[in-house]
Amino acid sequence: MAAPGRAKFYGVLAVVATSTPLAMLVETGMRRLTFPPEFDEVRLWLRPAITPWTWIAVPLGVVAIPVAAAVQRWLVARSLAKLPAARRTEAERVSCEYDAMLLSTSITQLPGVLATVAFMFGAALPPVATAMAIATVGVIALGLWVARRMPR
C-alpha cells in the first residue's frame, strides 16, 4: 500500500475521531425510531444500576491512550521487521505507521463504545459524554503523535 498524503491522513483521522460520538447519535436515533416508548421507562429503571459502572469507562479511556501508543509502536516495528531489508524504506515505514494508526486507535475508542452501549440501556449522560470526549481526544492525540513522524 502506498503511503498516504497528509491530507488523506488528516481526513481519515477526522473520520476515526468522530466515529464514536457519531455511533452514539446513530444509536440514539435508531432507538427512538425502532424501540417501543416503554423502553425509556426501562432505561430510567436501569439508570441507577448502570451509571456507576459506566464511570469505569472514564479511567479506562485515559489508560487506553498510552496502551494504544505502545501498540502503535509495536505494530510498526513488527510490520517493518517482516519486510526484507531492501523494502524497509521511508515510504514503507510511513505506510506501516498509517496502517498501525488505524488499528491502534480502536483501543482508545473501546471505552467510549462501551459507554455508548451503557447509554443505550439507561446510563446517565455525564459519564458517557466524558468517556466519549476522552476517546475522541485519545484518537486525535495518537493521530497527531503519528503525524509528527510523517514526512512533510
Protein Blocks (a to p, Z undefined) as FASTA:
>chain_A
ZZddfklmmmmmmmmmmmmmmmmmmmmmmmmmmmcfklmmmmmmmmmmmmmmmmmmmmmm
mmmmmmmmmmmmmmmmmmmmmpcfklmcfklmmmmmmmmmmmmmmmmmmmmmmmmmmmmn
opafklmmmmmmmmmmmmmmmmmmmmmmpcZZ
